Amino acid sequence: MKDESVDLGIWDKLTRAVLLLLVVASILGIGYLCVPLLRQNEQMRKRNIELEASIQREEDNGRQLKASLDSQRSDPKAVERLAREKLGYAKPGEVVIRFQEPTASAPAAP
């Protein structure tokens, strides 16, 4: 028997080229589909970081409000100070003087 090798010529090369092009097209197609998902994922990560920072700020604010509330419940001087500052209360015999902030539209006095 003779070792016969069949030379397919150009068809063998074309088949390999087509298969290579199909693999490249498949990779590009998958990449094309994944890029929007990757961008969306990055946007969601940024939003998550923003929301976590917002949560931290609100938790800090809540702790401050709780501390203020606790001091008002337990410290009579804090209640007195709050009544004087916010409500304008005064002890008998005291005179309350209120200052108003100048308005931006009023011209300055010479």
N, CA, C and O atoms as a GROMACS GRO file, in nm:
protein
  440
    1MET      N    1   0.081  -0.118   0.000
    1MET     CA    2   0.000   0.000   0.000
    1MET      C    3   0.085   0.124   0.000
    1MET      O    4   0.189   0.133   0.066
    2LYS      N    5   0.041   0.212  -0.072
    2LYS     CA    6   0.110   0.339  -0.081
    2LYS      C    7   0.047   0.437   0.016
    2LYS      O    8  -0.074   0.437   0.040
    3ASP      N    9   0.132   0.520   0.072
    3ASP     CA   10   0.081   0.624   0.162
    3ASP      C   11   0.031   0.738   0.074
    3ASP      O   12   0.108   0.819   0.022
    4GLU      N   13  -0.097   0.740   0.062
    4GLU     CA   14  -0.152   0.843  -0.022
    4GLU      C   15  -0.203   0.956   0.065
    4GLU      O   16  -0.286   0.936   0.154
    5SER      N   17  -0.156   1.071   0.040
    5SER     CA   18  -0.200   1.189   0.112
    5SER      C   19  -0.280   1.270   0.015
    5SER      O   20  -0.234   1.305  -0.094
    6VAL      N   21  -0.399   1.299   0.055
    6VAL     CA   22  -0.488   1.371  -0.033
    6VAL      C   23  -0.465   1.520  -0.010
    6VAL      O   24  -0.477   1.570   0.102
    7ASP      N   25  -0.434   1.587  -0.112
    7ASP     CA   26  -0.413   1.731  -0.104
    7ASP      C   27  -0.545   1.797  -0.141
    7ASP      O   28  -0.588   1.795  -0.256
    8LEU      N   29  -0.606   1.855  -0.039
    8LEU     CA   30  -0.734   1.920  -0.064
    8LEU      C   31  -0.716   2.058  -0.121
    8LEU      O   32  -0.812   2.120  -0.169
    9GLY      N   33  -0.596   2.107  -0.116
    9GLY     CA   34  -0.566   2.234  -0.179
    9GLY      C   35  -0.632   2.350  -0.106
    9GLY      O   36  -0.621   2.364   0.016
   10ILE      N   37  -0.698   2.427  -0.181
   10ILE     CA   38  -0.754   2.551  -0.128
   10ILE      C   39  -0.870   2.526  -0.034
   10ILE      O   40  -0.896   2.608   0.053
   11TRP      N   41  -0.941   2.414  -0.050
   11TRP     CA   42  -1.058   2.388   0.035
   11TRP      C   43  -1.018   2.366   0.180
   11TRP      O   44  -1.090   2.408   0.270
   12ASP      N   45  -0.908   2.303   0.203
   12ASP     CA   46  -0.860   2.282   0.340
   12ASP      C   47  -0.827   2.416   0.404
   12ASP      O   48  -0.861   2.440   0.520
   13LYS      N   49  -0.762   2.501   0.330
   13LYS     CA   50  -0.725   2.632   0.382
   13LYS      C   51  -0.850   2.718   0.405
   13LYS      O   52  -0.858   2.790   0.505
   14LEU      N   53  -0.945   2.712   0.315
   14LEU     CA   54  -1.068   2.788   0.331
   14LEU      C   55  -1.148   2.739   0.452
   14LEU      O   56  -1.205   2.820   0.526
   15THR      N   57  -1.153   2.609   0.474
   15THR     CA   58  -1.225   2.555   0.590
   15THR      C   59  -1.163   2.605   0.719
   15THR      O   60  -1.235   2.645   0.811
   16ARG      N   61  -1.032   2.603   0.727
   16ARG     CA   62  -0.962   2.652   0.847
   16ARG      C   63  -0.986   2.803   0.867
   16ARG      O   64  -1.007   2.849   0.979
   17ALA      N   65  -0.984   2.877   0.759
   17ALA     CA   66  -1.006   3.021   0.767
   17ALA      C   67  -1.149   3.051   0.814
   17ALA      O   68  -1.170   3.140   0.896
   18VAL      N   69  -1.247   2.976   0.762
   18VAL     CA   70  -1.386   2.996   0.803
   18VAL      C   71  -1.404   2.962   0.950
   18VAL      O   72  -1.472   3.035   1.022
   19LEU      N   73  -1.345   2.852   0.995
   19LEU     CA   74  -1.354   2.815   1.136
   19LEU      C   75  -1.289   2.922   1.224
   19LEU      O   76  -1.343   2.957   1.329
   20LEU      N   77  -1.175   2.971   1.183
   20LEU     CA   78  -1.108   3.076   1.259
   20LEU      C   79  -1.194   3.202   1.265
   20LEU      O   80  -1.207   3.264   1.370
   21LEU      N   81  -1.251   3.239   1.152
   21LEU     CA   82  -1.338   3.356   1.149
   21LEU      C   83  -1.463   3.336   1.236
   21LEU      O   84  -1.508   3.431   1.300
   22LEU      N   85  -1.519   3.216   1.239
   22LEU     CA   86  -1.634   3.187   1.324
   22LEU      C   87  -1.597   3.200   1.472
   22LEU      O   88  -1.674   3.255   1.551
   23VAL      N   89  -1.480   3.151   1.509
   23VAL     CA   90  -1.436   3.163   1.648
   23VAL      C   91  -1.416   3.310   1.684
   23VAL      O   92  -1.460   3.354   1.790
   24VAL      N   93  -1.352   3.386   1.597
   24VAL     CA   94  -1.329   3.528   1.623
   24VAL      C   95  -1.462   3.602   1.630
   24VAL      O   96  -1.480   3.687   1.718
   25ALA      N   97  -1.556   3.571   1.540
   25ALA     CA   98  -1.687   3.636   1.542
   25ALA      C   99  -1.763   3.602   1.670
   25ALA      O  100  -1.831   3.688   1.727
   26SER      N  101  -1.752   3.479   1.715
   26SER     CA  102  -1.818   3.439   1.840
   26SER      C  103  -1.760   3.516   1.959
   26SER      O  104  -1.834   3.564   2.044
   27ILE      N  105  -1.629   3.526   1.964
   27ILE     CA  106  -1.564   3.600   2.073
   27ILE      C  107  -1.605   3.746   2.070
   27ILE      O  108  -1.636   3.804   2.174
   28LEU      N  109  -1.606   3.807   1.951
   28LEU     CA  110  -1.648   3.947   1.939
   28LEU      C  111  -1.795   3.965   1.976
   28LEU      O  112  -1.831   4.064   2.040
   29GLY      N  113  -1.880   3.871   1.938
   29GLY     CA  114  -2.022   3.878   1.972
   29GLY      C  115  -2.044   3.870   2.122
   29GLY      O  116  -2.124   3.945   2.177
   30ILE      N  117  -1.974   3.780   2.187
   30ILE     CA  118  -1.984   3.769   2.333
   30ILE      C  119  -1.933   3.896   2.399
   30ILE      O  120  -1.994   3.947   2.493
   31GLY      N  121  -1.822   3.948   2.349
   31GLY     CA  122  -1.768   4.074   2.403
   31GLY      C  123  -1.865   4.189   2.384
   31GLY      O  124  -1.881   4.272   2.473
   32TYR      N  125  -1.929   4.195   2.269
   32TYR     CA  126  -2.025   4.301   2.239
   32TYR      C  127  -2.144   4.295   2.334
   32TYR      O  128  -2.198   4.398   2.373
   33LEU      N  129  -2.185   4.174   2.369
   33LEU     CA  130  -2.297   4.158   2.461
   33LEU      C  131  -2.257   4.187   2.606
   33LEU      O  132  -2.341   4.230   2.685
   34CYS      N  133  -2.132   4.163   2.640
   34CYS     CA  134  -2.088   4.180   2.779
   34CYS      C  135  -2.052   4.323   2.814
   34CYS      O  136  -2.062   4.361   2.931
   35VAL      N  137  -2.011   4.404   2.719
   35VAL     CA  138  -1.967   4.541   2.748
   35VAL      C  139  -2.078   4.623   2.815
   35VAL      O  140  -2.050   4.690   2.914
   36PRO      N  141  -2.202   4.622   2.765
   36PRO     CA  142  -2.306   4.698   2.835
   36PRO      C  143  -2.330   4.649   2.978
   36PRO      O  144  -2.356   4.728   3.068
   37LEU      N  145  -2.320   4.518   2.997
   37LEU     CA  146  -2.338   4.464   3.132
   37LEU      C  147  -2.226   4.509   3.225
   37LEU      O  148  -2.250   4.538   3.342
   38LEU      N  149  -2.106   4.514   3.173
   38LEU     CA  150  -1.993   4.561   3.255
   38LEU      C  151  -2.010   4.708   3.290
   38LEU      O  152  -1.980   4.747   3.403
   39ARG      N  153  -2.056   4.789   3.197
   39ARG     CA  154  -2.080   4.931   3.226
   39ARG      C  155  -2.191   4.948   3.329
   39ARG      O  156  -2.179   5.029   3.421
   40GLN      N  157  -2.297   4.871   3.313
   40GLN     CA  158  -2.406   4.878   3.409
   40GLN      C  159  -2.359   4.834   3.548
   40GLN      O  160  -2.400   4.893   3.648
   41ASN      N  161  -2.275   4.734   3.553
   41ASN     CA  162  -2.221   4.686   3.679
   41ASN      C  163  -2.138   4.796   3.746
   41ASN      O  164  -2.148   4.816   3.867
   42GLU      N  165  -2.057   4.866   3.669
   42GLU     CA  166  -1.975   4.975   3.723
   42GLU      C  167  -2.063   5.088   3.776
   42GLU      O  168  -2.035   5.143   3.882
   43GLN      N  169  -2.169   5.122   3.702
   43GLN     CA  170  -2.261   5.226   3.749
   43GLN      C  171  -2.330   5.185   3.878
   43GLN      O  172  -2.348   5.267   3.968
   44MET      N  173  -2.367   5.059   3.887
   44MET     CA  174  -2.432   5.010   4.008
   44MET      C  175  -2.336   5.012   4.126
   44MET      O  176  -2.376   5.041   4.239
   45ARG      N  177  -2.209   4.981   4.102
   45ARG     CA  178  -2.110   4.988   4.210
   45ARG      C  179  -2.096   5.132   4.261
   45ARG      O  180  -2.091   5.155   4.382
   46LYS      N  181  -2.089   5.228   4.169
   46LYS     CA  182  -2.079   5.368   4.210
   46LYS      C  183  -2.201   5.410   4.289
   46LYS      O  184  -2.190   5.477   4.391
   47ARG      N  185  -2.319   5.371   4.241
   47ARG     CA  186  -2.443   5.405   4.312
   47ARG      C  187  -2.446   5.341   4.450
   47ARG      O  188  -2.491   5.403   4.547
   48ASN      N  189  -2.396   5.219   4.460
   48ASN     CA  190  -2.390   5.150   4.588
   48ASN      C  191  -2.300   5.225   4.686
   48ASN      O  192  -2.334   5.240   4.803
   49ILE      N  193  -2.186   5.273   4.638
   49ILE     CA  194  -2.095   5.350   4.722
   49ILE      C  195  -2.161   5.479   4.769
   49ILE      O  196  -2.149   5.517   4.885
   50GLU      N  197  -2.232   5.547   4.677
   50GLU     CA  198  -2.302   5.670   4.713
   50GLU      C  199  -2.409   5.643   4.819
   50GLU      O  200  -2.423   5.718   4.915
   51LEU      N  201  -2.484   5.534   4.801
   51LEU     CA  202  -2.589   5.501   4.896
   51LEU      C  203  -2.532   5.463   5.033
   51LEU      O  204  -2.588   5.499   5.136
   52GLU      N  205  -2.420   5.392   5.033
   52GLU     CA  206  -2.357   5.357   5.160
   52GLU      C  207  -2.309   5.482   5.233
   52GLU      O  208  -2.320   5.491   5.355
   53ALA      N  209  -2.255   5.579   5.159
   53ALA     CA  210  -2.212   5.705   5.221
   53ALA      C  211  -2.333   5.780   5.276
   53ALA      O  212  -2.327   5.838   5.384
   54SER      N  213  -2.443   5.778   5.202
   54SER     CA  214  -2.566   5.843   5.248
   54SER      C  215  -2.619   5.776   5.374
   54SER      O  216  -2.662   5.844   5.467
   55ILE      N  217  -2.615   5.645   5.376
   55ILE     CA  218  -2.659   5.571   5.495
   55ILE      C  219  -2.573   5.608   5.614
   55ILE      O  220  -2.624   5.627   5.724
   56GLN      N  221  -2.442   5.617   5.594
   56GLN     CA  222  -2.351   5.652   5.702
   56GLN      C  223  -2.382   5.792   5.755
   56GLN      O  224  -2.383   5.814   5.876
   57ARG      N  225  -2.407   5.888   5.664
   57ARG     CA  226  -2.442   6.024   5.707
   57ARG      C  227  -2.572   6.024   5.789
   57ARG      O  228  -2.581   6.091   5.891
   58GLU      N  229  -2.671   5.949   5.742
   58GLU     CA  230  -2.799   5.944   5.812
   58GLU      C  231  -2.785   5.876   5.948
   58GLU      O  232  -2.850   5.916   6.044
   59GLU      N  233  -2.702   5.773   5.956
   59GLU     CA  234  -2.679   5.708   6.085
   59GLU      C  235  -2.610   5.803   6.182
   59GLU      O  236  -2.644   5.807   6.300
   60ASP      N  237  -2.513   5.881   6.132
   60ASP     CA  238  -2.448   5.981   6.217
   60ASP      C  239  -2.548   6.085   6.264
   60ASP      O  240  -2.548   6.123   6.381
   61ASN      N  241  -2.633   6.131   6.174
   61ASN     CA  242  -2.736   6.228   6.208
   61ASN      C  243  -2.831   6.170   6.313
   61ASN      O  244  -2.869   6.238   6.408
   62GLY      N  245  -2.869   6.044   6.295
   62GLY     CA  246  -2.958   5.977   6.391
   62GLY      C  247  -2.894   5.967   6.529
   62GLY      O  248  -2.962   5.986   6.630
   63ARG      N  249  -2.764   5.936   6.533
   63ARG     CA  250  -2.694   5.929   6.662
   63ARG      C  251  -2.692   6.066   6.730
   63ARG      O  252  -2.711   6.076   6.851
   64GLN      N  253  -2.668   6.171   6.651
   64GLN     CA  254  -2.667   6.306   6.709
   64GLN      C  255  -2.804   6.344   6.762
   64GLN      O  256  -2.815   6.400   6.871
   65LEU      N  257  -2.909   6.312   6.687
   65LEU     CA  258  -3.044   6.342   6.733
   65LEU      C  259  -3.080   6.263   6.858
   65LEU      O  260  -3.144   6.315   6.949
   66LYS      N  261  -3.036   6.137   6.863
   66LYS     CA  262  -3.063   6.055   6.982
   66LYS      C  263  -2.990   6.111   7.102
   66LYS      O  264  -3.046   6.115   7.212
   67ALA      N  265  -2.866   6.153   7.083
   67ALA     CA  266  -2.791   6.212   7.194
   67ALA      C  267  -2.857   6.341   7.241
   67ALA      O  268  -2.864   6.367   7.361
   68SER      N  269  -2.905   6.422   7.147
   68SER     CA  270  -2.974   6.545   7.183
   68SER      C  271  -3.103   6.515   7.259
   68SER      O  272  -3.133   6.580   7.359
   69LEU      N  273  -3.178   6.417   7.212
   69LEU     CA  274  -3.302   6.379   7.278
   69LEU      C  275  -3.275   6.325   7.418
   69LEU      O  276  -3.346   6.359   7.513
   70ASP      N  277  -3.173   6.242   7.432
   70ASP     CA  278  -3.137   6.187   7.564
   70ASP      C  279  -3.097   6.298   7.660
   70ASP      O  280  -3.134   6.295   7.777
   71SER      N  281  -3.021   6.397   7.611
   71SER     CA  282  -2.980   6.506   7.699
   71SER      C  283  -3.101   6.591   7.738
   71SER      O  284  -3.106   6.641   7.851
   72GLN      N  285  -3.197   6.608   7.649
   72GLN     CA  286  -3.316   6.686   7.682
   72GLN      C  287  -3.405   6.613   7.781
   72GLN      O  288  -3.474   6.676   7.861
   73ARG      N  289  -3.402   6.483   7.778
   73ARG     CA  290  -3.483   6.405   7.872
   73ARG      C  291  -3.421   6.403   8.011
   73ARG      O  292  -3.493   6.397   8.111
   74SER      N  293  -3.289   6.409   8.017
   74SER     CA  294  -3.224   6.389   8.146
   74SER      C  295  -3.159   6.514   8.204
   74SER      O  296  -3.132   6.518   8.324
   75ASP      N  297  -3.133   6.616   8.124
   75ASP     CA  298  -3.061   6.734   8.172
   75ASP      C  299  -3.153   6.856   8.171
   75ASP      O  300  -3.189   6.904   8.063
   76PRO      N  301  -3.193   6.907   8.288
   76PRO     CA  302  -3.282   7.023   8.292
   76PRO      C  303  -3.219   7.148   8.232
   76PRO      O  304  -3.290   7.232   8.178
   77LYS      N  305  -3.088   7.160   8.242
   77LYS     CA  306  -3.022   7.278   8.185
   77LYS      C  307  -3.030   7.276   8.031
   77LYS      O  308  -3.041   7.381   7.968
   78ALA      N  309  -3.025   7.158   7.974
   78ALA     CA  310  -3.038   7.147   7.828
   78ALA      C  311  -3.178   7.189   7.785
   78ALA      O  312  -3.193   7.256   7.682
   79VAL      N  313  -3.279   7.151   7.861
   79VAL     CA  314  -3.417   7.189   7.830
   79VAL      C  315  -3.432   7.341   7.842
   79VAL      O  316  -3.495   7.404   7.757
   80GLU      N  317  -3.374   7.398   7.947
   80GLU     CA  318  -3.381   7.543   7.966
   80GLU      C  319  -3.312   7.616   7.850
   80GLU      O  320  -3.366   7.713   7.797
   81ARG      N  321  -3.194   7.571   7.813
   81ARG     CA  322  -3.120   7.634   7.703
   81ARG      C  323  -3.199   7.625   7.574
   81ARG      O  324  -3.204   7.722   7.497
   82LEU      N  325  -3.261   7.510   7.548
   82LEU     CA  326  -3.341   7.492   7.427
   82LEU      C  327  -3.462   7.586   7.427
   82LEU      O  328  -3.494   7.646   7.324
   83ALA      N  329  -3.529   7.599   7.543
   83ALA     CA  330  -3.645   7.688   7.552
   83ALA      C  331  -3.604   7.833   7.529
   83ALA      O  332  -3.677   7.910   7.467
   84ARG      N  333  -3.487   7.871   7.579
   84ARG     CA  334  -3.440   8.008   7.560
   84ARG      C  335  -3.404   8.034   7.413
   84ARG      O  336  -3.440   8.137   7.357
   85GLU      N  337  -3.331   7.939   7.351
   85GLU     CA  338  -3.282   7.959   7.215
   85GLU      C  339  -3.394   7.949   7.111
   85GLU      O  340  -3.407   8.035   7.025
   86LYS      N  341  -3.474   7.845   7.120
   86LYS     CA  342  -3.572   7.817   7.015
   86LYS      C  343  -3.704   7.890   7.036
   86LYS      O  344  -3.766   7.937   6.940
   87LEU      N  345  -3.746   7.901   7.162
   87LEU     CA  346  -3.878   7.957   7.189
   87LEU      C  347  -3.874   8.100   7.241
   87LEU      O  348  -3.977   8.167   7.249
   88GLY      N  349  -3.756   8.148   7.275
   88GLY     CA  350  -3.742   8.285   7.323
   88GLY      C  351  -3.793   8.305   7.465
   88GLY      O  352  -3.825   8.417   7.504
   89TYR      N  353  -3.800   8.198   7.542
   89TYR     CA  354  -3.847   8.210   7.679
   89TYR      C  355  -3.741   8.277   7.765
   89TYR      O  356  -3.622   8.274   7.733
   90ALA      N  357  -3.787   8.338   7.875
   90ALA     CA  358  -3.696   8.402   7.970
   90ALA      C  359  -3.750   8.381   8.110
   90ALA      O  360  -3.869   8.356   8.131
   91LYS      N  361  -3.661   8.391   8.206
   91LYS     CA  362  -3.702   8.382   8.346
   91LYS      C  363  -3.772   8.513   8.384
   91LYS      O  364  -3.752   8.616   8.320
   92PRO      N  365  -3.854   8.507   8.487
   92PRO     CA  366  -3.920   8.631   8.531
   92PRO      C  367  -3.816   8.738   8.565
   92PRO      O  368  -3.719   8.712   8.636
   93GLY      N  369  -3.838   8.858   8.512
   93GLY     CA  370  -3.746   8.968   8.538
   93GLY      C  371  -3.638   8.984   8.431
   93GLY      O  372  -3.568   9.085   8.430
   94GLU      N  373  -3.623   8.887   8.343
   94GLU     CA  374  -3.524   8.897   8.236
   94GLU      C  375  -3.585   8.966   8.114
   94GLU      O  376  -3.706   8.958   8.091
   95VAL      N  377  -3.502   9.032   8.038
   95VAL     CA  378  -3.547   9.096   7.915
   95VAL      C  379  -3.484   9.021   7.798
   95VAL      O  380  -3.364   8.996   7.796
   96VAL      N  381  -3.567   8.985   7.700
   96VAL     CA  382  -3.519   8.913   7.582
   96VAL      C  383  -3.498   9.013   7.470
   96VAL      O  384  -3.589   9.088   7.435
   97ILE      N  385  -3.379   9.015   7.416
   97ILE     CA  386  -3.347   9.102   7.303
   97ILE      C  387  -3.325   9.012   7.182
   97ILE      O  388  -3.241   8.921   7.186
   98ARG      N  389  -3.399   9.036   7.076
   98ARG     CA  390  -3.387   8.954   6.956
   98ARG      C  391  -3.323   9.036   6.846
   98ARG      O  392  -3.361   9.151   6.823
   99PHE      N  393  -3.227   8.978   6.781
   99PHE     CA  394  -3.159   9.042   6.669
   99PHE      C  395  -3.206   8.977   6.540
   99PHE      O  396  -3.221   8.855   6.532
  100GLN      N  397  -3.230   9.061   6.438
  100GLN     CA  398  -3.273   9.008   6.310
  100GLN      C  399  -3.155   9.012   6.213
  100GLN      O  400  -3.074   9.104   6.215
  101GLU      N  401  -3.149   8.912   6.130
  101GLU     CA  402  -3.047   8.907   6.026
  101GLU      C  403  -3.080   9.011   5.920
  101GLU      O  404  -3.197   9.023   5.881
  102PRO      N  405  -2.982   9.086   5.871
  102PRO     CA  406  -3.012   9.182   5.764
  102PRO      C  407  -3.050   9.108   5.636
  102PRO      O  408  -2.995   9.003   5.605
  103THR      N  409  -3.144   9.166   5.564
  103THR     CA  410  -3.186   9.104   5.438
  103THR      C  411  -3.089   9.146   5.328
  103THR      O  412  -3.030   9.253   5.334
  104ALA      N  413  -3.074   9.062   5.230
  104ALA     CA  414  -2.980   9.087   5.121
  104ALA      C  415  -3.028   9.199   5.030
  104ALA      O  416  -2.945   9.266   4.967
  105SER      N  417  -3.159   9.223   5.020
  105SER     CA  418  -3.211   9.324   4.929
  105SER      C  419  -3.207   9.464   4.989
  105SER      O  420  -3.217   9.563   4.916
  106ALA      N  421  -3.192   9.474   5.122
  106ALA     CA  422  -3.189   9.607   5.186
  106ALA      C  423  -3.053   9.671   5.165
  106ALA      O  424  -2.950   9.606   5.186
  107PRO      N  425  -3.050   9.798   5.122
  107PRO     CA  426  -2.921   9.865   5.103
  107PRO      C  427  -2.856   9.894   5.238
  107PRO      O  428  -2.924   9.916   5.338
  108ALA      N  429  -2.725   9.893   5.240
  108ALA     CA  430  -2.650   9.917   5.362
  108ALA      C  431  -2.662  10.064   5.400
  108ALA      O  432  -2.661  10.152   5.315
  109ALA      N  433  -2.672  10.088   5.532
  109ALA     CA  434  -2.683  10.226   5.581
  109ALA      C  435  -2.547  10.294   5.573
  109ALA      O  436  -2.446  10.231   5.602
  110PRO      N  437  -2.542  10.425   5.533
  110PRO     CA  438  -2.413  10.494   5.521
  110PRO      C  439  -2.355  10.531   5.653
  110PRO      O  440  -2.247  10.590   5.658
   0.00000   0.00000   0.00000
